[in-house]
Every structure is written in C-alpha cells, then in structure tokens.
Amino acid sequence: MMKYFITAIVLISIGLIIYGFNLEPEQADLANKYIGSGTLGLFLIAMPLFLIKESKGKNFKDYMLTDENVRKMQGKKTKNPDNQETPKK
C-alpha cells in the first residue's frame, strides 16, 4: 500500500514539474509555484517516505564505513592483536 502511495506522490510531483515548464511565459509566477511544489513533493515527501520504507529492519551499523566493515568488503581478515601471524616468505 505504501509503495503505491509513494509512486503516486512521485508521479504527481513529476506531473507538476512538467506542467510548470509547459505554462506560457506570461504565467511565470504560477509556473514557478508548480515547479517548486513538484520539487518539494519529490524531495521532502516522497524521498523520506521511500527511505523509511526501505530501511525498516536494517541495522544502521552495517552500512557505516568502519575499519572492520571495510576489511569485510575487501575480503581481508580483521586484525586481532592476540592472534598475530608472522609474514611468510
């Protein structure tokens, strides 16, 4: 249900922006209001709702670029001072 609501907001916002660009030059004030409303709809309503919907159940720490997570991404073992190996030749 939330997916369709977000999609509707995005489509309405894009429609407002396109309509604002298609208005006659004499109606520049009204055109700016439509373009601004569409932009606000996208960035202040649709984007936060989408981010909230997609981030449910995810651990924020998993996405931080800590030394441990960078090593996991690179496939290297984490440094453990108790288990130091000597370099092999």
PDB file of N, CA, C and O in Angstrom:
ATOM      1  N   MET A   1       0.828  -1.195   0.000  1.00  0.00           N
ATOM      2  CA  MET A   1       0.000   0.000   0.000  1.00  0.00           C
ATOM      3  C   MET A   1       0.874   1.261   0.000  1.00  0.00           C
ATOM      4  O   MET A   1       0.613   2.220  -0.727  1.00  0.00           O
ATOM      5  N   MET A   2       1.919   1.229   0.839  1.00  0.00           N
ATOM      6  CA  MET A   2       2.814   2.384   0.931  1.00  0.00           C
ATOM      7  C   MET A   2       3.548   2.598  -0.387  1.00  0.00           C
ATOM      8  O   MET A   2       3.814   3.734  -0.780  1.00  0.00           O
ATOM      9  N   LYS A   3       3.874   1.496  -1.068  1.00  0.00           N
ATOM     10  CA  LYS A   3       4.577   1.569  -2.347  1.00  0.00           C
ATOM     11  C   LYS A   3       3.756   2.356  -3.367  1.00  0.00           C
ATOM     12  O   LYS A   3       4.295   3.184  -4.101  1.00  0.00           O
ATOM     13  N   TYR A   4       2.459   2.095  -3.408  1.00  0.00           N
ATOM     14  CA  TYR A   4       1.590   2.789  -4.362  1.00  0.00           C
ATOM     15  C   TYR A   4       1.410   4.260  -3.989  1.00  0.00           C
ATOM     16  O   TYR A   4       1.297   5.121  -4.862  1.00  0.00           O
ATOM     17  N   PHE A   5       1.385   4.538  -2.690  1.00  0.00           N
ATOM     18  CA  PHE A   5       1.268   5.922  -2.225  1.00  0.00           C
ATOM     19  C   PHE A   5       2.498   6.729  -2.627  1.00  0.00           C
ATOM     20  O   PHE A   5       2.380   7.860  -3.099  1.00  0.00           O
ATOM     21  N   ILE A   6       3.671   6.145  -2.440  1.00  0.00           N
ATOM     22  CA  ILE A   6       4.919   6.825  -2.806  1.00  0.00           C
ATOM     23  C   ILE A   6       4.986   7.013  -4.315  1.00  0.00           C
ATOM     24  O   ILE A   6       5.397   8.070  -4.792  1.00  0.00           O
ATOM     25  N   THR A   7       4.586   5.992  -5.068  1.00  0.00           N
ATOM     26  CA  THR A   7       4.581   6.093  -6.530  1.00  0.00           C
ATOM     27  C   THR A   7       3.633   7.199  -6.992  1.00  0.00           C
ATOM     28  O   THR A   7       3.952   7.947  -7.917  1.00  0.00           O
ATOM     29  N   ALA A   8       2.476   7.303  -6.354  1.00  0.00           N
ATOM     30  CA  ALA A   8       1.521   8.354  -6.716  1.00  0.00           C
ATOM     31  C   ALA A   8       2.106   9.740  -6.441  1.00  0.00           C
ATOM     32  O   ALA A   8       1.950  10.649  -7.256  1.00  0.00           O
ATOM     33  N   ILE A   9       2.772   9.904  -5.309  1.00  0.00           N
ATOM     34  CA  ILE A   9       3.387  11.195  -4.981  1.00  0.00           C
ATOM     35  C   ILE A   9       4.456  11.551  -6.013  1.00  0.00           C
ATOM     36  O   ILE A   9       4.543  12.698  -6.451  1.00  0.00           O
ATOM     37  N   VAL A  10       5.266  10.569  -6.398  1.00  0.00           N
ATOM     38  CA  VAL A  10       6.323  10.818  -7.394  1.00  0.00           C
ATOM     39  C   VAL A  10       5.708  11.221  -8.724  1.00  0.00           C
ATOM     40  O   VAL A  10       6.159  12.181  -9.350  1.00  0.00           O
ATOM     41  N   LEU A  11       4.682  10.499  -9.164  1.00  0.00           N
ATOM     42  CA  LEU A  11       4.047  10.821 -10.451  1.00  0.00           C
ATOM     43  C   LEU A  11       3.373  12.184 -10.434  1.00  0.00           C
ATOM     44  O   LEU A  11       3.461  12.934 -11.406  1.00  0.00           O
ATOM     45  N   ILE A  12       2.705  12.509  -9.341  1.00  0.00           N
ATOM     46  CA  ILE A  12       2.068  13.827  -9.223  1.00  0.00           C
ATOM     47  C   ILE A  12       3.129  14.927  -9.220  1.00  0.00           C
ATOM     48  O   ILE A  12       2.954  15.961  -9.866  1.00  0.00           O
ATOM     49  N   SER A  13       4.213  14.710  -8.503  1.00  0.00           N
ATOM     50  CA  SER A  13       5.279  15.711  -8.444  1.00  0.00           C
ATOM     51  C   SER A  13       5.918  15.928  -9.813  1.00  0.00           C
ATOM     52  O   SER A  13       6.162  17.064 -10.218  1.00  0.00           O
ATOM     53  N   ILE A  14       6.185  14.841 -10.520  1.00  0.00           N
ATOM     54  CA  ILE A  14       6.758  14.978 -11.864  1.00  0.00           C
ATOM     55  C   ILE A  14       5.763  15.662 -12.797  1.00  0.00           C
ATOM     56  O   ILE A  14       6.149  16.479 -13.633  1.00  0.00           O
ATOM     57  N   GLY A  15       4.491  15.328 -12.652  1.00  0.00           N
ATOM     58  CA  GLY A  15       3.456  15.992 -13.457  1.00  0.00           C
ATOM     59  C   GLY A  15       3.395  17.491 -13.187  1.00  0.00           C
ATOM     60  O   GLY A  15       3.252  18.284 -14.117  1.00  0.00           O
ATOM     61  N   LEU A  16       3.501  17.882 -11.924  1.00  0.00           N
ATOM     62  CA  LEU A  16       3.501  19.307 -11.580  1.00  0.00           C
ATOM     63  C   LEU A  16       4.706  20.027 -12.192  1.00  0.00           C
ATOM     64  O   LEU A  16       4.584  21.145 -12.693  1.00  0.00           O
ATOM     65  N   ILE A  17       5.855  19.379 -12.145  1.00  0.00           N
ATOM     66  CA  ILE A  17       7.062  19.996 -12.706  1.00  0.00           C
ATOM     67  C   ILE A  17       6.914  20.160 -14.219  1.00  0.00           C
ATOM     68  O   ILE A  17       7.218  21.222 -14.763  1.00  0.00           O
ATOM     69  N   ILE A  18       6.454  19.125 -14.886  1.00  0.00           N
ATOM     70  CA  ILE A  18       6.276  19.203 -16.346  1.00  0.00           C
ATOM     71  C   ILE A  18       5.235  20.253 -16.702  1.00  0.00           C
ATOM     72  O   ILE A  18       5.432  21.031 -17.636  1.00  0.00           O
ATOM     73  N   TYR A  19       4.126  20.284 -15.963  1.00  0.00           N
ATOM     74  CA  TYR A  19       3.091  21.284 -16.223  1.00  0.00           C
ATOM     75  C   TYR A  19       3.632  22.694 -16.017  1.00  0.00           C
ATOM     76  O   TYR A  19       3.311  23.605 -16.781  1.00  0.00           O
ATOM     77  N   GLY A  20       4.449  22.873 -14.987  1.00  0.00           N
ATOM     78  CA  GLY A  20       5.040  24.189 -14.735  1.00  0.00           C
ATOM     79  C   GLY A  20       5.945  24.645 -15.863  1.00  0.00           C
ATOM     80  O   GLY A  20       5.967  25.829 -16.201  1.00  0.00           O
ATOM     81  N   PHE A  21       6.689  23.722 -16.447  1.00  0.00           N
ATOM     82  CA  PHE A  21       7.563  24.085 -17.573  1.00  0.00           C
ATOM     83  C   PHE A  21       6.782  24.340 -18.855  1.00  0.00           C
ATOM     84  O   PHE A  21       7.271  25.029 -19.749  1.00  0.00           O
ATOM     85  N   ASN A  22       5.580  23.796 -18.953  1.00  0.00           N
ATOM     86  CA  ASN A  22       4.787  23.968 -20.176  1.00  0.00           C
ATOM     87  C   ASN A  22       3.854  25.181 -20.136  1.00  0.00           C
ATOM     88  O   ASN A  22       3.183  25.471 -21.126  1.00  0.00           O
ATOM     89  N   LEU A  23       3.805  25.881 -19.028  1.00  0.00           N
ATOM     90  CA  LEU A  23       2.955  27.074 -18.966  1.00  0.00           C
ATOM     91  C   LEU A  23       3.563  28.199 -19.804  1.00  0.00           C
ATOM     92  O   LEU A  23       4.767  28.237 -20.058  1.00  0.00           O
ATOM     93  N   GLU A  24       2.700  29.095 -20.215  1.00  0.00           N
ATOM     94  CA  GLU A  24       3.135  30.238 -21.028  1.00  0.00           C
ATOM     95  C   GLU A  24       4.060  31.146 -20.224  1.00  0.00           C
ATOM     96  O   GLU A  24       3.965  31.202 -18.998  1.00  0.00           O
ATOM     97  N   PRO A  25       4.956  31.857 -20.911  1.00  0.00           N
ATOM     98  CA  PRO A  25       5.882  32.759 -20.206  1.00  0.00           C
ATOM     99  C   PRO A  25       5.176  33.878 -19.425  1.00  0.00           C
ATOM    100  O   PRO A  25       5.735  34.407 -18.464  1.00  0.00           O
ATOM    101  N   GLU A  26       3.968  34.233 -19.829  1.00  0.00           N
ATOM    102  CA  GLU A  26       3.240  35.289 -19.096  1.00  0.00           C
ATOM    103  C   GLU A  26       2.827  34.818 -17.702  1.00  0.00           C
ATOM    104  O   GLU A  26       2.576  35.638 -16.820  1.00  0.00           O
ATOM    105  N   GLN A  27       2.757  33.529 -17.506  1.00  0.00           N
ATOM    106  CA  GLN A  27       2.350  32.964 -16.216  1.00  0.00           C
ATOM    107  C   GLN A  27       3.560  32.428 -15.448  1.00  0.00           C
ATOM    108  O   GLN A  27       3.503  31.351 -14.854  1.00  0.00           O
ATOM    109  N   ALA A  28       4.629  33.173 -15.467  1.00  0.00           N
ATOM    110  CA  ALA A  28       5.879  32.714 -14.869  1.00  0.00           C
ATOM    111  C   ALA A  28       5.745  32.492 -13.358  1.00  0.00           C
ATOM    112  O   ALA A  28       6.333  31.553 -12.822  1.00  0.00           O
ATOM    113  N   ASP A  29       4.981  33.341 -12.669  1.00  0.00           N
ATOM    114  CA  ASP A  29       4.823  33.167 -11.223  1.00  0.00           C
ATOM    115  C   ASP A  29       4.104  31.860 -10.902  1.00  0.00           C
ATOM    116  O   ASP A  29       4.499  31.122  -9.999  1.00  0.00           O
ATOM    117  N   LEU A  30       3.056  31.592 -11.647  1.00  0.00           N
ATOM    118  CA  LEU A  30       2.298  30.361 -11.438  1.00  0.00           C
ATOM    119  C   LEU A  30       3.141  29.137 -11.817  1.00  0.00           C
ATOM    120  O   LEU A  30       3.093  28.108 -11.144  1.00  0.00           O
ATOM    121  N   ALA A  31       3.911  29.265 -12.901  1.00  0.00           N
ATOM    122  CA  ALA A  31       4.784  28.168 -13.335  1.00  0.00           C
ATOM    123  C   ALA A  31       5.816  27.846 -12.261  1.00  0.00           C
ATOM    124  O   ALA A  31       6.083  26.677 -11.986  1.00  0.00           O
ATOM    125  N   ASN A  32       6.390  28.865 -11.659  1.00  0.00           N
ATOM    126  CA  ASN A  32       7.378  28.651 -10.599  1.00  0.00           C
ATOM    127  C   ASN A  32       6.764  27.954  -9.386  1.00  0.00           C
ATOM    128  O   ASN A  32       7.424  27.151  -8.726  1.00  0.00           O
ATOM    129  N   LYS A  33       5.497  28.263  -9.095  1.00  0.00           N
ATOM    130  CA  LYS A  33       4.820  27.608  -7.976  1.00  0.00           C
ATOM    131  C   LYS A  33       4.615  26.123  -8.255  1.00  0.00           C
ATOM    132  O   LYS A  33       4.805  25.292  -7.367  1.00  0.00           O
ATOM    133  N   TYR A  34       4.228  25.787  -9.483  1.00  0.00           N
ATOM    134  CA  TYR A  34       4.044  24.377  -9.833  1.00  0.00           C
ATOM    135  C   TYR A  34       5.371  23.616  -9.798  1.00  0.00           C
ATOM    136  O   TYR A  34       5.442  22.503  -9.277  1.00  0.00           O
ATOM    137  N   ILE A  35       6.398  24.213 -10.345  1.00  0.00           N
ATOM    138  CA  ILE A  35       7.712  23.567 -10.359  1.00  0.00           C
ATOM    139  C   ILE A  35       8.231  23.385  -8.927  1.00  0.00           C
ATOM    140  O   ILE A  35       8.741  22.320  -8.578  1.00  0.00           O
ATOM    141  N   GLY A  36       8.101  24.408  -8.120  1.00  0.00           N
ATOM    142  CA  GLY A  36       8.537  24.326  -6.723  1.00  0.00           C
ATOM    143  C   GLY A  36       7.747  23.307  -5.928  1.00  0.00           C
ATOM    144  O   GLY A  36       8.313  22.580  -5.112  1.00  0.00           O
ATOM    145  N   SER A  37       6.444  23.247  -6.157  1.00  0.00           N
ATOM    146  CA  SER A  37       5.615  22.267  -5.445  1.00  0.00           C
ATOM    147  C   SER A  37       5.992  20.846  -5.830  1.00  0.00           C
ATOM    148  O   SER A  37       6.052  19.960  -4.977  1.00  0.00           O
ATOM    149  N   GLY A  38       6.243  20.632  -7.099  1.00  0.00           N
ATOM    150  CA  GLY A  38       6.664  19.311  -7.545  1.00  0.00           C
ATOM    151  C   GLY A  38       8.003  18.910  -6.949  1.00  0.00           C
ATOM    152  O   GLY A  38       8.194  17.762  -6.549  1.00  0.00           O
ATOM    153  N   THR A  39       8.923  19.852  -6.891  1.00  0.00           N
ATOM    154  CA  THR A  39      10.239  19.579  -6.316  1.00  0.00           C
ATOM    155  C   THR A  39      10.122  19.276  -4.820  1.00  0.00           C
ATOM    156  O   THR A  39      10.756  18.345  -4.322  1.00  0.00           O
ATOM    157  N   LEU A  40       9.324  20.049  -4.117  1.00  0.00           N
ATOM    158  CA  LEU A  40       9.117  19.781  -2.683  1.00  0.00           C
ATOM    159  C   LEU A  40       8.470  18.423  -2.465  1.00  0.00           C
ATOM    160  O   LEU A  40       8.827  17.703  -1.533  1.00  0.00           O
ATOM    161  N   GLY A  41       7.516  18.071  -3.325  1.00  0.00           N
ATOM    162  CA  GLY A  41       6.874  16.767  -3.207  1.00  0.00           C
ATOM    163  C   GLY A  41       7.866  15.631  -3.352  1.00  0.00           C
ATOM    164  O   GLY A  41       7.811  14.642  -2.622  1.00  0.00           O
ATOM    165  N   LEU A  42       8.776  15.788  -4.307  1.00  0.00           N
ATOM    166  CA  LEU A  42       9.778  14.734  -4.520  1.00  0.00           C
ATOM    167  C   LEU A  42      10.756  14.627  -3.358  1.00  0.00           C
ATOM    168  O   LEU A  42      10.990  13.538  -2.833  1.00  0.00           O
ATOM    169  N   PHE A  43      11.323  15.753  -2.959  1.00  0.00           N
ATOM    170  CA  PHE A  43      12.439  15.708  -2.015  1.00  0.00           C
ATOM    171  C   PHE A  43      12.045  15.787  -0.552  1.00  0.00           C
ATOM    172  O   PHE A  43      12.801  15.332   0.307  1.00  0.00           O
ATOM    173  N   LEU A  44      10.894  16.346  -0.244  1.00  0.00           N
ATOM    174  CA  LEU A  44      10.516  16.455   1.172  1.00  0.00           C
ATOM    175  C   LEU A  44       9.419  15.478   1.582  1.00  0.00           C
ATOM    176  O   LEU A  44       9.167  15.295   2.773  1.00  0.00           O
ATOM    177  N   ILE A  45       8.763  14.848   0.604  1.00  0.00           N
ATOM    178  CA  ILE A  45       7.712  13.891   0.949  1.00  0.00           C
ATOM    179  C   ILE A  45       8.056  12.496   0.437  1.00  0.00           C
ATOM    180  O   ILE A  45       8.151  11.554   1.224  1.00  0.00           O
ATOM    181  N   ALA A  46       8.245  12.357  -0.885  1.00  0.00           N
ATOM    182  CA  ALA A  46       8.438  11.031  -1.476  1.00  0.00           C
ATOM    183  C   ALA A  46       9.759  10.390  -1.051  1.00  0.00           C
ATOM    184  O   ALA A  46       9.783   9.217  -0.677  1.00  0.00           O
ATOM    185  N   MET A  47      10.851  11.145  -1.103  1.00  0.00           N
ATOM    186  CA  MET A  47      12.150  10.557  -0.781  1.00  0.00           C
ATOM    187  C   MET A  47      12.231  10.093   0.679  1.00  0.00           C
ATOM    188  O   MET A  47      12.656   8.961   0.913  1.00  0.00           O
ATOM    189  N   PRO A  48      11.845  10.910   1.674  1.00  0.00           N
ATOM    190  CA  PRO A  48      11.896  10.409   3.056  1.00  0.00           C
ATOM    191  C   PRO A  48      10.978   9.201   3.286  1.00  0.00           C
ATOM    192  O   PRO A  48      11.345   8.275   4.009  1.00  0.00           O
ATOM    193  N   LEU A  49       9.781   9.208   2.673  1.00  0.00           N
ATOM    194  CA  LEU A  49       8.892   8.054   2.832  1.00  0.00           C
ATOM    195  C   LEU A  49       9.517   6.798   2.236  1.00  0.00           C
ATOM    196  O   LEU A  49       9.429   5.716   2.816  1.00  0.00           O
ATOM    197  N   PHE A  50      10.145   6.948   1.082  1.00  0.00           N
ATOM    198  CA  PHE A  50      10.808   5.808   0.452  1.00  0.00           C
ATOM    199  C   PHE A  50      11.955   5.293   1.319  1.00  0.00           C
ATOM    200  O   PHE A  50      12.103   4.086   1.505  1.00  0.00           O
ATOM    201  N   LEU A  51      12.755   6.200   1.841  1.00  0.00           N
ATOM    202  CA  LEU A  51      13.885   5.783   2.675  1.00  0.00           C
ATOM    203  C   LEU A  51      13.428   5.102   3.955  1.00  0.00           C
ATOM    204  O   LEU A  51      14.048   4.134   4.395  1.00  0.00           O
ATOM    205  N   ILE A  52      12.365   5.588   4.552  1.00  0.00           N
ATOM    206  CA  ILE A  52      11.828   4.968   5.762  1.00  0.00           C
ATOM    207  C   ILE A  52      11.303   3.578   5.442  1.00  0.00           C
ATOM    208  O   ILE A  52      11.538   2.630   6.191  1.00  0.00           O
ATOM    209  N   LYS A  53      10.588   3.458   4.323  1.00  0.00           N
ATOM    210  CA  LYS A  53      10.019   2.163   3.923  1.00  0.00           C
ATOM    211  C   LYS A  53      11.118   1.141   3.653  1.00  0.00           C
ATOM    212  O   LYS A  53      11.008  -0.009   4.080  1.00  0.00           O
ATOM    213  N   GLU A  54      12.165   1.538   2.958  1.00  0.00           N
ATOM    214  CA  GLU A  54      13.212   0.605   2.567  1.00  0.00           C
ATOM    215  C   GLU A  54      14.189   0.284   3.693  1.00  0.00           C
ATOM    216  O   GLU A  54      14.854  -0.751   3.643  1.00  0.00           O
ATOM    217  N   SER A  55      14.294   1.136   4.700  1.00  0.00           N
ATOM    218  CA  SER A  55      15.290   0.906   5.746  1.00  0.00           C
ATOM    219  C   SER A  55      14.728   0.170   6.950  1.00  0.00           C
ATOM    220  O   SER A  55      15.458  -0.058   7.914  1.00  0.00           O
ATOM    221  N   LYS A  56      13.467  -0.207   6.931  1.00  0.00           N
ATOM    222  CA  LYS A  56      12.893  -0.936   8.062  1.00  0.00           C
ATOM    223  C   LYS A  56      13.572  -2.284   8.213  1.00  0.00           C
ATOM    224  O   LYS A  56      13.721  -3.027   7.243  1.00  0.00           O
ATOM    225  N   GLY A  57      13.982  -2.596   9.434  1.00  0.00           N
ATOM    226  CA  GLY A  57      14.593  -3.878   9.727  1.00  0.00           C
ATOM    227  C   GLY A  57      16.067  -3.959   9.389  1.00  0.00           C
ATOM    228  O   GLY A  57      16.662  -5.029   9.514  1.00  0.00           O
ATOM    229  N   LYS A  58      16.665  -2.880   8.970  1.00  0.00           N
ATOM    230  CA  LYS A  58      18.079  -2.894   8.632  1.00  0.00           C
ATOM    231  C   LYS A  58      18.872  -2.250   9.765  1.00  0.00           C
ATOM    232  O   LYS A  58      18.416  -1.294  10.392  1.00  0.00           O
ATOM    233  N   ASN A  59      20.045  -2.779  10.013  1.00  0.00           N
ATOM    234  CA  ASN A  59      20.912  -2.270  11.069  1.00  0.00           C
ATOM    235  C   ASN A  59      21.804  -1.170  10.486  1.00  0.00           C
ATOM    236  O   ASN A  59      22.553  -1.416   9.540  1.00  0.00           O
ATOM    237  N   PHE A  60      21.728   0.007  11.033  1.00  0.00           N
ATOM    238  CA  PHE A  60      22.476   1.152  10.526  1.00  0.00           C
ATOM    239  C   PHE A  60      23.985   0.925  10.609  1.00  0.00           C
ATOM    240  O   PHE A  60      24.730   1.405   9.755  1.00  0.00           O
ATOM    241  N   LYS A  61      24.443   0.194  11.637  1.00  0.00           N
ATOM    242  CA  LYS A  61      25.877  -0.037  11.817  1.00  0.00           C
ATOM    243  C   LYS A  61      26.481  -0.849  10.677  1.00  0.00           C
ATOM    244  O   LYS A  61      27.673  -0.724  10.397  1.00  0.00           O
ATOM    245  N   ASP A  62      25.679  -1.678  10.018  1.00  0.00           N
ATOM    246  CA  ASP A  62      26.192  -2.494   8.916  1.00  0.00           C
ATOM    247  C   ASP A  62      26.602  -1.651   7.716  1.00  0.00           C
ATOM    248  O   ASP A  62      27.388  -2.103   6.883  1.00  0.00           O
ATOM    249  N   TYR A  63      26.086  -0.446   7.620  1.00  0.00           N
ATOM    250  CA  TYR A  63      26.352   0.408   6.464  1.00  0.00           C
ATOM    251  C   TYR A  63      27.376   1.506   6.740  1.00  0.00           C
ATOM    252  O   TYR A  63      27.682   2.304   5.855  1.00  0.00           O
ATOM    253  N   MET A  64      27.904   1.549   7.958  1.00  0.00           N
ATOM    254  CA  MET A  64      28.927   2.528   8.301  1.00  0.00           C
ATOM    255  C   MET A  64      30.274   2.054   7.775  1.00  0.00           C
ATOM    256  O   MET A  64      30.556   0.856   7.782  1.00  0.00           O
ATOM    257  N   LEU A  65      31.100   2.977   7.323  1.00  0.00           N
ATOM    258  CA  LEU A  65      32.420   2.618   6.821  1.00  0.00           C
ATOM    259  C   LEU A  65      33.440   2.582   7.956  1.00  0.00           C
ATOM    260  O   LEU A  65      34.321   3.436   8.056  1.00  0.00           O
ATOM    261  N   THR A  66      33.295   1.573   8.804  1.00  0.00           N
ATOM    262  CA  THR A  66      34.277   1.370   9.869  1.00  0.00           C
ATOM    263  C   THR A  66      35.407   0.512   9.315  1.00  0.00           C
ATOM    264  O   THR A  66      35.277  -0.083   8.246  1.00  0.00           O
ATOM    265  N   ASP A  67      36.507   0.453  10.040  1.00  0.00           N
ATOM    266  CA  ASP A  67      37.660  -0.335   9.607  1.00  0.00           C
ATOM    267  C   ASP A  67      37.276  -1.805   9.432  1.00  0.00           C
ATOM    268  O   ASP A  67      37.698  -2.460   8.479  1.00  0.00           O
ATOM    269  N   GLU A  68      36.478  -2.303  10.356  1.00  0.00           N
ATOM    270  CA  GLU A  68      36.056  -3.704  10.291  1.00  0.00           C
ATOM    271  C   GLU A  68      35.194  -3.978   9.051  1.00  0.00           C
ATOM    272  O   GLU A  68      35.393  -4.986   8.374  1.00  0.00           O
ATOM    273  N   ASN A  69      34.249  -3.097   8.753  1.00  0.00           N
ATOM    274  CA  ASN A  69      33.391  -3.299   7.591  1.00  0.00           C
ATOM    275  C   ASN A  69      34.148  -3.147   6.282  1.00  0.00           C
ATOM    276  O   ASN A  69      33.848  -3.848   5.315  1.00  0.00           O
ATOM    277  N   VAL A  70      35.120  -2.252   6.231  1.00  0.00           N
ATOM    278  CA  VAL A  70      35.934  -2.103   5.024  1.00  0.00           C
ATOM    279  C   VAL A  70      36.725  -3.374   4.787  1.00  0.00           C
ATOM    280  O   VAL A  70      36.841  -3.826   3.649  1.00  0.00           O
ATOM    281  N   ARG A  71      37.270  -3.956   5.844  1.00  0.00           N
ATOM    282  CA  ARG A  71      38.021  -5.212   5.706  1.00  0.00           C
ATOM    283  C   ARG A  71      37.106  -6.353   5.245  1.00  0.00           C
ATOM    284  O   ARG A  71      37.519  -7.196   4.448  1.00  0.00           O
ATOM    285  N   LYS A  72      35.873  -6.380   5.744  1.00  0.00           N
ATOM    286  CA  LYS A  72      34.923  -7.401   5.304  1.00  0.00           C
ATOM    287  C   LYS A  72      34.648  -7.258   3.809  1.00  0.00           C
ATOM    288  O   LYS A  72      34.595  -8.256   3.091  1.00  0.00           O
ATOM    289  N   MET A  73      34.473  -6.021   3.335  1.00  0.00           N
ATOM    290  CA  MET A  73      34.192  -5.785   1.921  1.00  0.00           C
ATOM    291  C   MET A  73      35.380  -6.186   1.052  1.00  0.00           C
ATOM    292  O   MET A  73      35.205  -6.661  -0.070  1.00  0.00           O
ATOM    293  N   GLN A  74      36.586  -5.991   1.575  1.00  0.00           N
ATOM    294  CA  GLN A  74      37.784  -6.328   0.817  1.00  0.00           C
ATOM    295  C   GLN A  74      38.128  -7.809   0.926  1.00  0.00           C
ATOM    296  O   GLN A  74      38.998  -8.293   0.202  1.00  0.00           O
ATOM    297  N   GLY A  75      37.461  -8.531   1.816  1.00  0.00           N
ATOM    298  CA  GLY A  75      37.714  -9.953   1.983  1.00  0.00           C
ATOM    299  C   GLY A  75      38.911 -10.251   2.848  1.00  0.00           C
ATOM    300  O   GLY A  75      39.402 -11.380   2.841  1.00  0.00           O
ATOM    301  N   LYS A  76      39.399  -9.277   3.595  1.00  0.00           N
ATOM    302  CA  LYS A  76      40.550  -9.472   4.469  1.00  0.00           C
ATOM    303  C   LYS A  76      40.066  -9.847   5.866  1.00  0.00           C
ATOM    304  O   LYS A  76      38.941  -9.537   6.259  1.00  0.00           O
ATOM    305  N   LYS A  77      40.938 -10.516   6.600  1.00  0.00           N
ATOM    306  CA  LYS A  77      40.613 -10.847   7.977  1.00  0.00           C
ATOM    307  C   LYS A  77      40.783  -9.604   8.841  1.00  0.00           C
ATOM    308  O   LYS A  77      41.610  -8.740   8.550  1.00  0.00           O
ATOM    309  N   THR A  78      39.998  -9.526   9.899  1.00  0.00           N
ATOM    310  CA  THR A  78      40.126  -8.402  10.815  1.00  0.00           C
ATOM    311  C   THR A  78      41.381  -8.572  11.654  1.00  0.00           C
ATOM    312  O   THR A  78      41.825  -9.691  11.914  1.00  0.00           O
ATOM    313  N   LYS A  79      41.938  -7.464  12.068  1.00  0.00           N
ATOM    314  CA  LYS A  79      43.141  -7.503  12.896  1.00  0.00           C
ATOM    315  C   LYS A  79      42.761  -7.924  14.304  1.00  0.00           C
ATOM    316  O   LYS A  79      41.848  -7.368  14.914  1.00  0.00           O
ATOM    317  N   ASN A  80      43.473  -8.905  14.800  1.00  0.00           N
ATOM    318  CA  ASN A  80      43.266  -9.370  16.162  1.00  0.00           C
ATOM    319  C   ASN A  80      44.644  -9.414  16.820  1.00  0.00           C
ATOM    320  O   ASN A  80      45.458 -10.258  16.445  1.00  0.00           O
ATOM    321  N   PRO A  81      44.937  -8.547  17.776  1.00  0.00           N
ATOM    322  CA  PRO A  81      46.279  -8.495  18.360  1.00  0.00           C
ATOM    323  C   PRO A  81      46.666  -9.784  19.076  1.00  0.00           C
ATOM    324  O   PRO A  81      47.859 -10.048  19.230  1.00  0.00           O
ATOM    325  N   ASP A  82      45.701 -10.604  19.524  1.00  0.00           N
ATOM    326  CA  ASP A  82      46.025 -11.837  20.211  1.00  0.00           C
ATOM    327  C   ASP A  82      46.428 -12.940  19.234  1.00  0.00           C
ATOM    328  O   ASP A  82      47.057 -13.922  19.628  1.00  0.00           O
ATOM    329  N   ASN A  83      46.075 -12.781  17.986  1.00  0.00           N
ATOM    330  CA  ASN A  83      46.306 -13.843  17.011  1.00  0.00           C
ATOM    331  C   ASN A  83      47.158 -13.285  15.852  1.00  0.00           C
ATOM    332  O   ASN A  83      46.731 -13.298  14.697  1.00  0.00           O
ATOM    333  N   GLN A  84      48.333 -12.810  16.169  1.00  0.00           N
ATOM    334  CA  GLN A  84      49.207 -12.246  15.144  1.00  0.00           C
ATOM    335  C   GLN A  84      49.999 -13.369  14.481  1.00  0.00           C
ATOM    336  O   GLN A  84      50.597 -14.216  15.144  1.00  0.00           O
ATOM    337  N   GLU A  85      49.982 -13.345  13.163  1.00  0.00           N
ATOM    338  CA  GLU A  85      50.764 -14.304  12.423  1.00  0.00           C
ATOM    339  C   GLU A  85      52.006 -13.614  11.874  1.00  0.00           C
ATOM    340  O   GLU A  85      51.978 -12.421  11.573  1.00  0.00           O
ATOM    341  N   THR A  86      53.078 -14.355  11.746  1.00  0.00           N
ATOM    342  CA  THR A  86      54.272 -13.797  11.150  1.00  0.00           C
ATOM    343  C   THR A  86      54.166 -13.907   9.633  1.00  0.00           C
ATOM    344  O   THR A  86      53.650 -14.904   9.128  1.00  0.00           O
ATOM    345  N   PRO A  87      54.640 -12.911   8.900  1.00  0.00           N
ATOM    346  CA  PRO A  87      54.538 -12.978   7.444  1.00  0.00           C
ATOM    347  C   PRO A  87      55.385 -14.125   6.892  1.00  0.00           C
ATOM    348  O   PRO A  87      56.514 -14.344   7.330  1.00  0.00           O
ATOM    349  N   LYS A  88      54.827 -14.846   5.929  1.00  0.00           N
ATOM    350  CA  LYS A  88      55.523 -15.959   5.294  1.00  0.00           C
ATOM    351  C   LYS A  88      56.271 -15.454   4.075  1.00  0.00           C
ATOM    352  O   LYS A  88      55.819 -14.545   3.379  1.00  0.00           O
ATOM    353  N   LYS A  89      57.443 -16.073   3.826  1.00  0.00           N
ATOM    354  CA  LYS A  89      58.257 -15.668   2.692  1.00  0.00           C
ATOM    355  C   LYS A  89      58.065 -16.581   1.535  1.00  0.00           C
ATOM    356  O   LYS A  89      58.680 -16.386   0.486  1.00  0.00           O
TER     357      LYS A  89
END
